């Protein structure tokens, strides 16, 4: 596995652990930097500011936690991570010294329980080619995890064609090599 690190903000340069093997495919530094630059300059936040500032972040299929930790590094308020096997994720949170701003849920994002909190910035990075993106989006929205107006960043293989439920509006798509980021706005109802 290539070196993985936080690329911006107060934690810039922090090395992250990533397990060997094909089960985990973390978003690499260059792609993550592009993703966060798009967010920072999008004007999609309240009052036209970056949607990262003060965000309540949900990192789904969190893996190493690189996306949620990058958001915290760049000004998000809190991050919740959903991951089936969170051992490496917990190590990375500990190394970041952001424990007080992080919560880890050891769970399957495709059949998640009812929410106790809602989030306004969501990262979804499911395993590619398994149709999990749509299942997870539907599960998160029906179980009340998304605030009305939430911004969702969905990552998929650039060759995949994703159709999203009607209450998700595609704002932008950005392809970087073999991956694609879809930036969506949730127009459904909050609980």
N, C-alpha and C positions, 0 to 999 in steps of 0.2 A: 504494500500500500504506500502510495506517495505520502510525503509529509502533509499533514493537514493542520491548518492554523487559522486563527481569527485574523481577518485581513483589514479590519478598520475599527476605529473607536478606542475606548479606554482599555480594552483587552487585546489590542492589536499585537500580533506576534505570538500570542499564546498557542503553544502546540497542543493539539488534540489527539487523543488516542483513537485508533480505528482498528477493529479486529481484522485479521487476515481472512481471506476467503471471499466467496461470491455472494454470501448472504447479505452483506452490507455494502452499499454503493453510495458513499457520502458525496454530497455536492462539493466538487473540488473548488479550490481557492479562486481560480479565475472566473468560473461561472458564478460563484457566490458574490464576488466583487461586482460583477456586472449586474446581478439581480439587485443588490443593495443600492447600486448607483441609480438604477431605474426607479426604485422606490423613493430614494432621497430627492430626486428631481421631478417626481411625477405630479406633485401638487394635489394628490389624492387625499391628503389628510385634511382635517378640519381647518378652515381658514387658509387653505392652499399650502400648508406646511407639509413636511415629510410625515407620512403615516406611521413612521417608526417611533417618533418622539412621544413618550408617555404611553405607548401601546401596551395593551394586554395581549400577549402573544400566546398562540397555541401552535406547537410544533408537533405535527402528526406524522406517524411513522418516523419518529425522531432519530433513530439510529445513534449516531455519535452526539447529537444535539447541536451540531455546527450551525444550523440555521437559527434556532432559538437563542443560542449563546451569542451569535453575531448580532442579532437584534438587540439583546441586552447591552452589548458592547457599544452599540450605536444610539442608545437612548431610550429603549423600551423600558417600561416600568417593571413588568413581571413577565415570567414565561412559565407555561405549563407544557410538559412534554408527555406525549402518549407513545409508548413503546412496549412491545411484547417482552423483549429481553434487554432490560436497561442497565446491565452491568457496566459496559463501557460508557454509557451516557452518564451514569452516576459518578464515575471516575472523572469525566471531563467537567462536570458541574463542580465537583470538589476542587479540582485544579484551578478553576476560574475564580473561586472564592465568591461566587454569586449565590450560594446556597439559600440565603434569606429571600432571594427574588425568584426562586425556582421551585416548582412542584413537579414530581414525576408520578405518572399514572402507569402502572404496569397493566396494560390492557390491549385488546384488539380494536383498532379504530373502525373496523367495519361493523362491529356490533357493540357500540359504546353505550354505557348506561346514561341515564338522564343527567343533564348538566346541573352543577351547583353554581357555576360561574359562566359568564359569557365573555367572548373574546372578540377583539376588533381587528386583529392581524393574525392570519392563519397561514401556516406553511404546510403543504401536503406533498410529501415525497415518497409515494408508495413504490413497492417493487414494480418494475416495468412489465408490461405485457400480460398482466393478470386481471385487468378490469377493476382494480381496487379503487381507483380515483373516484369514479362515479358512486360506488357503494359507500365509500367513506364520506363523501360530500353529503349524500342523502342521509346517512346515519347522524352526522354532526348537526345538520339542520333540523331534522325531525326530533332530535333529543335536546334541542335548545342550547347548543354550544356557541352559536353565532349571533352576535349583535346585528341588528338591522344596520345595513350600510357597511358591514365588515368587508375588509379587503382580504382576498384569498390568493395566495401564490401557489399554483399547482405545477409540479414538475413531472414531466413524462418524457418518453422517448420521442425524439423529433419526428419519427415515422408514424407514431400513433395519431389517430384522429379521435379527438375527445368531443363528445356531445355532453353538454351540461344541462341540469334541470332548469326549468323556465325561470326560477327565482334567482339565478346566477347570470350576471351580465358579463360578457367578455370585454374587458377594457383594452387589453393589449396582449400580444403574443410576441415572445422574443426567443429566437433559436440561437443556441450557442453549441456548435459542434453537433454531437448526437443527442443533445437534450433540448427540451423546449420548456419555457416558463410561460404559463398562462396566468394573467393577472385578472381576477374576477372580482366583481362587487356583488355582495349578497343583498338582494332586495326583498327577502322574505321578512317574516315577522319575528320579533324578539318576544321572549316570554316575560 
